[in-house]
Amino acid sequence: MSYNHENLIVGCGNILYGDDGFGVEVINYMKRNDVELPGDTVLIDGATSAPHYIFTLPEPKWKNIIIIDIASLNKKSGHIEVLELEDVVEDDRYMDVHGLSATYPLHKLKDKVNIKIVACQAENIPEEMEMGLTKSVEDSIPKAVDKTRKVLLELLDSNEDQITF
């Protein structure tokens, strides 16, 4: 798959651990339902490797990255919220299995690329493998899709505003 697109929408998470698979499931939903997205946009199932295998190899063409993932929002499970990169607290949730920060590569890109995070409050991330989203998180997938489309449109509008002649 080519990542040489202006807009990347990346679903992150591990489908083997309950609600942690939310980002991946949103991408799958968008692909299954042929969700129309404006601009030069690609949907990426980033699983658990997106930060280190995608974001450390940036393309000059990139303008916008939207990450879809779970987060500790201290809200009702299934709540969807748009976060800025600076809003993400580096805690155990954002460390990969090797103990590396999942957002570290994004901080290197933030001055060159617009980055937004569409986050969902998880209900259950089990200690042992357990596939499948909880009902509250699964029911929030269409809301996450709508929010992602809205964020993309806002980013595209702001990119147009930045063009100077």
C-alpha positions in Angstrom: 0.0 0.0 0.0 1.2 3.5 -0.9 1.2 6.1 1.8 2.0 8.8 -0.8 -1.3 10.7 -0.3 -2.0 14.2 1.0 -4.4 12.9 3.7 -3.9 9.8 5.8 -6.6 8.4 8.0 -5.0 5.8 10.3 -6.9 3.5 12.6 -4.6 2.3 15.4 -5.1 -0.5 17.9 -5.0 -4.2 18.6 -8.1 -6.2 17.7 -6.9 -9.0 20.0 -7.6 -6.8 23.1 -11.3 -5.8 23.1 -11.9 -2.1 22.7 -8.2 -1.4 21.8 -9.2 -2.5 18.3 -11.5 0.4 17.8 -9.4 2.4 15.4 -8.9 -0.6 13.1 -12.6 -1.4 13.3 -13.5 2.1 12.2 -11.2 1.8 9.2 -12.7 -1.6 8.3 -16.3 -0.1 8.6 -15.3 2.8 6.3 -13.9 0.5 3.7 -16.9 -2.0 3.9 -19.4 0.9 3.5 -17.5 2.8 0.8 -17.4 6.0 2.9 -16.7 8.8 0.5 -13.8 11.0 1.5 -12.7 14.2 -0.2 -9.3 15.0 -1.5 -6.3 12.7 -2.0 -7.2 10.6 1.0 -6.2 7.0 2.0 -7.5 4.8 4.8 -4.9 2.8 6.6 -5.3 -0.1 9.1 -2.3 0.9 11.2 -2.9 -1.8 13.8 -0.3 -1.4 16.5 2.6 -0.6 14.2 1.5 2.7 12.7 3.6 5.1 14.7 6.8 3.3 14.0 6.3 1.9 10.5 4.3 4.6 8.9 5.0 7.9 10.7 8.8 7.5 10.7 8.9 7.3 6.9 7.1 10.6 6.0 6.2 11.5 2.4 6.7 15.1 1.3 3.1 15.0 -0.1 1.5 14.6 3.4 -0.6 17.5 4.6 -3.0 16.0 7.1 -3.0 12.9 9.4 -6.1 11.8 11.3 -5.5 9.1 13.8 -8.4 7.0 15.1 -7.8 5.3 18.5 -9.0 4.9 22.0 -8.0 7.2 24.8 -8.6 7.7 28.5 -11.0 10.6 28.3 -12.7 10.1 31.7 -16.0 10.1 29.9 -18.8 7.6 29.3 -17.6 4.6 27.2 -18.2 5.2 23.5 -17.7 9.0 23.8 -16.0 10.4 20.8 -13.7 13.4 21.0 -11.2 15.2 18.7 -7.8 15.7 20.3 -4.7 17.7 19.4 -1.4 15.9 19.6 -0.6 18.0 22.7 -3.7 16.7 24.4 -2.3 13.2 24.5 -0.7 12.3 27.8 2.2 9.9 27.5 1.1 7.1 29.8 1.1 3.3 29.6 -1.7 3.4 27.1 0.5 5.2 24.5 3.5 2.9 24.8 3.9 0.1 22.4 5.1 -3.4 23.4 8.7 -2.4 23.2 8.1 0.5 25.6 8.4 3.2 22.9 6.1 6.1 22.9 3.4 5.7 20.2 3.2 9.5 19.6 6.9 10.2 19.5 7.2 10.0 15.7 4.2 12.3 15.4 5.9 15.1 17.4 8.6 15.2 14.8 5.9 15.7 12.1 3.7 18.3 13.8 5.4 21.3 12.3 5.0 20.0 8.8 1.7 18.1 8.9 -1.7 18.8 10.5 -2.4 16.1 13.0 -5.7 15.4 14.7 -6.8 12.4 16.8 -10.4 11.1 16.8 -10.5 9.3 20.2 -13.0 7.0 21.8 -13.4 6.3 25.5 -13.0 2.5 25.8 -15.1 0.4 28.1 -12.9 -2.7 28.3 -9.3 -3.4 27.4 -8.7 -6.9 28.9 -5.5 -8.1 30.3 -5.8 -11.4 28.3 -6.6 -11.7 24.7 -10.3 -11.1 24.0 -11.5 -10.1 20.6 -14.5 -7.9 19.9 -15.5 -4.4 20.9 -18.0 -3.8 23.7 -21.4 -2.7 22.5 -21.0 0.9 23.6 -17.7 1.3 21.7 -19.0 -0.6 18.6 -22.1 1.6 18.6 -19.9 4.7 18.4 -18.2 3.7 15.1 -20.7 5.7 13.0 -20.2 8.7 15.2 -16.4 8.3 14.8 -16.8 8.1 11.0 -18.9 11.3 11.0 -16.4 13.1 13.2 -13.5 11.9 11.1 -15.1 13.2 7.9 -15.9 16.6 9.6 -12.3 16.9 10.8 -11.0 16.1 7.3 -13.2 18.7 5.7 -12.0 21.3 8.3 -8.4 20.5 7.6 -8.9 20.7 3.9 -10.6 24.1 4.3 -7.7 25.4 6.5 -5.2 24.1 3.9 -6.9 26.2 1.2 -6.8 29.2 3.5 -3.1 28.9 3.9 -2.4 29.1 0.1 -0.8 32.4 -0.8 -0.1 33.7 -4.3 
